[in-house]
Amino acid sequence: MFKHNFKYSLKVLLKNKILLFWTLAFPIILGIFFNMAFSDIENNEKLEVINLAIINNDDFDKNEMFKKAIQTLSDETNEKRMFHTKYVSLEKAKEMLEDNEITGYILLEKQEATITVKQNGINETIIRYVVDEIQSNQEMIQNLVNTKIEEEAKQGNFNVNYEKLYQEVADLIEDNKTPLKNISNEKLSYTMIEYYTLIAMACLYGGTLSMFIVNYKLPNRNQVGKRIAISPIRKAKMLVASLLASFIIQLLGITLLFLFLIFVLKVDFGTNLPLILLLTVAGTLSGLSLGVAIATLLKSSENAKIGILIGITMLGCFLSGMMGITMKYIVDKNVPILNKINPASMITDGFYSLYYYDTLERFYVAVISLVIFSALMMILSIKGLRRQKYDSI
């Protein structure tokens, strides 16, 4: 019975040309538009050296670590330097910012750095990141120095060379911590982010397949559903057979999308092809399970369910950066829980980890999160089917 259910579901899905278009052809068409829109974005939007001003006061002169970090990132002998830095007075910095000669300026007062910018953007965010990193290092050094001073005091040594101790701790952290450096020209890719969200959208669009086939077999939808409702087949087995048929078709569509992106549009997904396939399979399952959940849990018309599914998919892709690459950062910063429950964000996070990071910890977190999401949707769907009762069919 399972085999028959699977084959029947496969035939029904393959005969629906409109459904096949939206799940198989539409992502490829959207990929073409992405390529046309962003084909030259790497050259036009590549990060340039940021014009920065430092308020040259006594607090800055005394902060050796801050001075050293800024000098390293502003070294003119390094072609990949991050900043073009000018050391000026506060009044001059305000004037330069007003005339758009600099992106922002940094004022140090009592070891605290204040950043002033004219607007929000990528360069302004980079300045904030650099300052946060420097201050984090300073706090770490100060805590270690205090600990060492306490240890010396317990041993009866009160003649501590504080300057030497501070430098030793700073050197220790420098040796064990990856230094700040500008790798934007090598790693940062706006178009890759858009293609990641495209794949996430394609995975979630597979929910239309599972939703259609489940709706097709509900007794309050058509005669086929009525016959299935009075048959001895278990609801869970029927659900798995339908999901498997949808999964195979959706996997075919994702494969075609990848082949088109790699061989036609020349998109470079790196060398981790097995891990990319693993993430894609997990993403596809999340989309299919979401479609099943909406089909079984909502008592609405088929068109209303499709509208809800597409709405959820597009909202998830929007929050993960499809319509603006800074949106994901804004959500992560202000409402991080949204991206933790958003399957589109989980998929893009998995791709980010493969493309930007040297470890796979974040990648496996994304995959496991997708599997948990899929399992939760399926459990809710099975319980929803079992609770469905009809006065007459």
C-alpha positions, 0 to 999 in steps of 0.5 A, spaced: 500 500 500 505 504 501 508 503 494 502 504 491 501 511 495 508 513 493 507 512 485 500 515 485 502 521 489 508 521 484 504 521 478 499 526 480 504 531 482 508 530 475 501 532 471 500 538 475 504 543 470 503 549 474 506 547 480 512 544 476 513 551 473 513 554 480 518 549 484 522 547 478 522 553 473 521 559 477 527 559 481 532 558 475 528 564 472 529 568 478 537 566 478 537 569 471 534 575 474 539 575 479 545 574 475 543 580 470 542 585 476 548 583 480 553 581 475 558 587 476 556 588 483 563 585 486 567 590 482 562 596 484 561 594 491 567 591 493 569 595 500 574 600 499 579 603 504 575 607 509 577 614 511 577 615 518 579 620 523 582 619 530 581 625 535 588 626 537 588 627 545 591 625 551 587 619 552 589 617 545 596 618 546 596 614 553 592 608 550 598 604 546 594 598 544 588 602 541 594 606 537 597 600 535 591 597 532 589 603 528 596 604 526 596 596 523 589 597 520 592 604 517 599 601 514 600 604 507 605 599 505 599 594 506 595 594 499 589 591 503 589 596 509 582 597 512 583 605 514 586 611 511 586 615 518 587 622 520 589 624 527 586 631 528 582 635 533 575 634 535 573 641 531 577 639 525 573 632 525 566 635 526 568 639 520 571 633 516 565 629 517 560 634 515 564 635 508 563 628 507 571 627 507 571 621 513 566 616 514 566 617 522 571 619 527 573 616 534 574 620 540 577 616 546 575 619 553 577 615 560 579 609 556 572 609 552 571 610 545 565 614 542 564 613 535 561 619 531 558 617 524 553 621 519 549 615 517 549 608 517 552 603 512 557 598 511 563 602 512 560 605 519 558 598 521 566 596 520 568 601 524 564 599 530 566 592 529 573 594 530 572 598 536 568 593 539 574 588 538 579 593 540 576 594 547 574 587 548 581 585 548 583 591 552 578 588 557 581 581 557 588 584 558 586 588 564 582 582 567 588 578 566 593 583 569 588 584 575 589 576 576 596 576 576 597 582 580 593 578 586 597 572 585 603 576 586 600 579 592 598 573 595 605 571 594 608 577 598 610 580 592 608 588 592 613 590 587 610 589 581 612 592 574 606 594 572 608 596 565 612 590 564 606 585 566 601 589 562 606 588 556 607 581 557 599 579 557 598 583 551 603 579 547 600 573 550 593 575 547 597 577 541 600 570 540 594 566 541 589 571 538 587 572 530 589 579 529 584 584 525 585 584 518 581 586 512 579 580 508 573 583 505 576 583 498 577 576 498 571 573 502 566 578 502 561 577 496 554 580 496 552 576 490 553 569 494 548 572 499 543 573 494 544 566 491 544 563 498 537 566 499 535 563 492 536 556 494 533 557 501 527 560 497 527 554 492 527 549 498 521 552 501 517 553 495 517 545 495 512 546 500 507 547 495 508 540 492 507 537 499 501 541 500 498 540 494 498 532 494 496 532 502 490 537 500 489 532 494 488 526 499 484 530 504 476 527 505 473 534 505 477 536 498 475 531 493 473 523 492 480 521 492 480 523 499 474 520 501 476 513 499 483 514 503 479 516 509 475 510 509 481 505 507 485 501 512 491 505 511 495 508 516 495 516 516 502 516 518 504 511 512 500 515 507 503 522 509 510 519 509 509 516 502 506 523 499 512 526 502 517 522 499 514 523 492 514 530 493 521 530 496 524 526 489 521 531 485 523 537 489 530 534 489 530 534 482 528 541 481 534 543 486 539 539 482 537 543 476 538 549 480 545 548 482 547 545 475 544 551 472 548 556 477 554 552 477 555 551 470 551 556 466 551 562 471 558 560 474 557 561 481 562 558 485 560 554 491 566 552 494 569 545 494 564 542 500 560 539 495 558 533 500 556 538 505 552 543 500 548 537 498 547 535 506 544 542 507 540 542 501 537 536 503 535 538 510 533 545 507 528 541 502 525 537 508 524 543 512 520 546 506 516 540 505 514 539 512 512 546 512 507 545 507 504 538 510 503 542 516 500 548 513 495 543 509 493 539 515 493 544 521 489 549 517 482 549 515 482 553 509 481 553 502 487 551 498 488 557 495 488 560 502 493 555 504 498 556 498 497 564 500 499 563 507 505 558 505 508 563 499 507 569 504 511 565 510 516 563 505 517 570 502 517 573 509 523 568 511 527 569 505 526 577 506 529 576 513 534 572 511 537 577 506 534 576 499 531 583 498 537 587 502 543 583 505 543 588 511 536 585 513 539 579 516 544 583 520 538 587 523 534 581 525 540 578 528 541 584 532 534 586 534 530 580 534 535 574 534 529 569 535 526 570 529 532 568 525 533 562 530 526 559 528 526 561 520 528 555 516 530 560 510 535 563 515 537 556 517 539 555 510 543 561 509 547 560 515 549 554 513 552 556 507 555 562 510 559 557 515 561 554 509 563 560 505 566 564 510 568 560 516 574 555 517 570 551 522 564 547 521 560 548 528 556 553 525 554 549 519 552 543 523 548 547 528 544 550 522 543 542 519 541 540 526 536 546 526 533 544 520 532 537 522 529 539 528 524 544 525 522 538 520 521 533 525 516 538 529 512 540 523 511 532 521 509 531 528 504 536 528 501 534 522 501 527 524 497 529 530 493 534 526 491 528 521 489 523 527 484 528 530 480 530 524 473 527 524 467 528 519 460 527 521 459 525 514 463 524 507 
